[in-house]
């Protein structure tokens, strides 16, 4: 099975291959940021896990640390330049994290682990401002940004559970789900490397802050932290 970091590196390598034709064009003098940029990126997202839901599963189950949910993320951005040093950015991102948990303090009647699968999907639609710290003709272009928007999520736990409300502690099988949309914000910082008049490669770090109130099958379990940190790289096309 291919590890998560390896999958990210393979995806980044694929983006590099797609950009090879641009190297043949050479990097010419470029003035202005044109009509905008379309950016495609892949990264690695790790939840922060700072909420009552995360505290609860860390206490009760194995494989429940935020690092166990670390997985690739994918996104697309459109940058609309306002001037040479500022752009509006509209973004869509998607992430799916999954792991298999087992009770720390309970075994079944065969002394086997009692397991269930947990999956967390997050899809976001955001808008923000990007500040370009160097001119559009600089060979390396650092930038910072901030913004916010809607973060839709779906949380699912599927498998075997212990009914703690009964003294006999029976094991039952179930599928628990909840979904909703929360609003949050992000900060980012990155570097862009132009390789032709219209094509650039970039790498960035993003920090997201989002929390949602749990409901449906998870009602009463407090809040779910959807925020985290993402390291991503990709390719940008000038329009």
N, C-alpha and C positions, 0 to 999 in steps of 0.2 A: 504494500500500500504506500502510495506517495505521501510524504509528510506535507503539512500545511505550508511551511516555509518554502519547500521545493516547488509546490504548485504555484506560489506567488512568483518565484524566480523564473519558472517556465513561462508564465504569462508576461512578465516583463521582457523576457528574451523575445517573445513573439512580437511585442510592440517594437522592439529594436529592429527586428527583421523588416517589419512594415515600413520603417523609416529609412532603410538603406537606399532606396532610390533618391531620396532627398540629398544624401551626401554627394551624389554625383553632380548635383546642380551647383554645389559650392555655396558658401555663405557670402552674399553680396551686401552692399550698403542698403540698409533698410531705414526709412524714415516714417514715423507715424505707426499707429497700430491698426490701420486699415478699418474694415467694417466689423472686426471682432475676431474671436478665436473659438473654435470648437475643440474641446479637450476630451480625450478618453483616458481613463486611468484604472489601474488595478492596485490593490494594496492589501494590507494586513490589519484587521480591526480586532482590538481586544477590549471587551467591556470593563468599565471601572468596578462594577459590582458593589456600589456603595448605597444600599437600600435594604429595607427589612426583608424583602424576598430573597436577595442574595445571602444575607446573614443567616436566614433560616435554612436554606439548602446546604450551605457550607457546614452548618452544625449537624444536620441530619444525614447527609448523603456524601458518598465518595465522588470524585471527579466533578466537583461542583465549584471549583475556584474559577475566577474569571479567565485564567490562562487555559482552562479546559474548553472554553467557548471561543478561543482565538481562532479566526478563520479568514479566508480571503474576502475582500470587499471589491465592488465594482461601481464605476460611476461615469457620468458624462456631465460636462460643464459647457455653458456658453458665456463668454466674456464679451460684454458690450462696452467698448472704450468710451470714457467721458473726456479724457485728455491723455497725454503721454504718461501720466503718473497715476491714473485712477480709472478703474473699470467696475461696472456692475457685473456680478456673476450669478447666473441661475444654474442650479445644480440638481441632479437626481442621483441618488446612491442606493445601493442594495447590499445587504449582508445577511448571511445565514450561519448561525452557530449551532452546533449540536454535540451532544455527549451522552454517554450511558452512565446513569447513577445507580448506586446500590445503597441500601440502608447500612449505616455504620453499626447499629446496635441490635439488629434483628437478622435471623436466618430462617429459612423455611424448615419444614419437617424432615428434609434430607440434608440439613446443614449447608445448604447452598445459599448464595447471595440472592436477595430479593431485588430485582432490577427493573428499571424503567428508562426509557429514552426521553431526553429533553431537547427541544428545538426552539430556538429564538430567531425569528425573522424580523428585520428592520428595513423599511424602505422610506427614504426621505425626499422631500422636495423643498429646497431652500433658496434664498436669495441673500446676497451680501455685497460688500464692497471690498475690492482688492486694490492695494496700494503698491504700485511698482516703484521700487526704491532706486532704480537706474533707468536711464533713457532707453528707448526702443532699439537703439543701435548698439547697445553694450553687448559684449560677447557673453557675459553671464549676468542674468537679471534676477536679483533677489526680490521677493515680494512678501507682504503680509496681508491678512484679511480677516474679516469677521462678518457674521451674518446669522440668520436664523430661519426657522420655518417649521413645517409639519413633519413629524416622524411617526409613521404608521408601523405598528408591530403586531406580531402574532406569537403567542407563547403556547407551547403544547408539551404535555407530559403524558407518555403512553407506555403502559406496561403494568407491572404488579406493584400493589401498594398494601400497607398494613392499616387496618381499621383500628386506630388507637382509641376510638370511642367505646369499644367493647372489651371486656376483661379477657376474653378468649383470644384477642388479637388476630382475628381472621385475616387471611390474605385474599385480596380481590383484584380483578383485572379491570382497568378503566382507561379512558382517554380524556384528559382534562385540557381544556382550551380556553383561551381568552384573546381578544384582539381589540385594539382601540387606536386612536391617534392622539399624540401629545405634541406640545410645542416646546422647542428648545433653541439653543444657540450654539455657535461654534467659533473657534479661533483657528487660524492656520498660518503657516510660514513655509516658504519654499524657495527653490531656485529653478530658473528656467534657462535652458541652454539652446539658443537658436542654432540650427544646422543648415538652414537655407532661408530664403526670403520669406517663406510661408510655413515652414515646419520647425517645430522645437520639441525638445525633450524636457521633461520637468520631474522634479522630486519634491515632495512636501510632507509635512506633518500636520495633522489636524486633531484638535481636542474638542470633543462634543459634550454638551451638558444638557441632558434631557431626563425627566422623571415622569412616570405615569402612575395613576392609581389603578390597582388591579381590581377586576370585577369578574363576572360570570363564574366559572368554576374555581377561580382563585380569589373570590370576594372575601375580604376580611384579612388577607395576608399582607396588607399594607401597600407599599409603593415598589415599583420596579424601575431600577436605574437602567436607562437605555444609553447613557453616555459612555464615552471611552476614548481611546486614542487610536489613531490610524496613521500608518506610514504608507505612502502611496507613490507611485511613479507612473508616467504615461507620456502620451504624445499629443501635441497641440498643432492644429491646422489653422492658418490664417485665412480669413474669408475675404 
